[in-house]
Amino acid sequence: MRTEIQLTISGDVSELKGVREAVRAFLDSTRRIDLAEDATEGLDSIQQSRIILAIDEAVANIIEHGFPDAAALAQAQIRLTMRKTLEHVEFEICDNGVAFNPLEHKSDTEFYYEEGLENGVGLITLTTLDCSYRRIDDKHNILTLRRNWGKAGGEKS
C-alpha cells in the first residue's frame, strides 16, 4: 500500500494555513480503527502535531529565507509531497530557493529563550523526525521528513 499526495505552494506565507490543514488531513487519513479489537493504529495527536509543526516551520523558513529578493520570491516553486507506506509516513519538500541544508544549522534556543525573541527555533522541530537533505542540479533543495509507524513520544525513527 502506498498513497501519495502533492501540493504546490507559492512564496506567500498566507498559504501556510492551507499547508497545515492539508498535512493534518493527510495524517488523519493514516489512522486505521479496528472495531473488532477496539484498537487504533497510526500516529497519535502529539506525533501529528510535531509533524505538522516541523513541516510548517520548514516551509515558512523556505519562504522567509530561501529567496534573495521579492522578484525571486515571486518565482518561488515549493512542492510538498506526502506519502504513506506500510512502514512509514514521509514528507518531501522541494523548492527552487538558494541552497540551504537545515540539518547543518543549529538554532540557538537558549539565546532566543533568554532574549524572548520569536524566531529562530524552527529548525529544532526537525529533530523529532528522521530527516535528510540533498541539492539537485544546483537548482532544487529537497528536504525529506520521515516517521516510522510505532515510534512514540520523542523517539526518532
C-alpha positions, 0 to 999 in steps of 0.5 A, a space after each residue: 500500500 502506498 498513497 501519495 499526495 502533492 501540493 504546490 505552494 507559492 512564496 506567500 506565507 498566507 498559504 501556510 494555513 492551507 499547508 497545515 490543514 492539508 498535512 493534518 488531513 493527510 495524517 488523519 487519513 493514516 489512522 486505521 480503527 479496528 472495531 473488532 479489537 477496539 484498537 487504533 493504529 497510526 500516529 497519535 495527536 502529539 506525533 501529528 502535531 510535531 509533524 505538522 509543526 516541523 513541516 510548517 516551520 520548514 516551509 515558512 523558513 523556505 519562504 522567509 529565507 530561501 529567496 534573495 529578493 521579492 522578484 525571486 520570491 515571486 518565482 518561488 516553486 515549493 512542492 510538498 509531497 506526502 506519502 504513506 507506506 506500510 512502514 512509514 509516513 514521509 514528507 518531501 519538500 522541494 523548492 527552487 530557493 538558494 541552497 540551504 541544508 537545515 540539518 547543518 544549522 543549529 538554532 540557538 534556543 537558549 539565546 532566543 529563550 533568554 532574549 524572548 525573541 520569536 524566531 529562530 527555533 524552527 529548525 529544532 522541530 526537525 529533530 523529532 523526525 528522521 530527516 535528510 537533505 540533498 541539492 539537485 542540479 544546483 537548482 532544487 533543495 529537497 528536504 525529506 521528513 520521515 516517521 516510522 509507524 510505532 515510534 512514540 513520544 520523542 523517539 526518532 525513527 
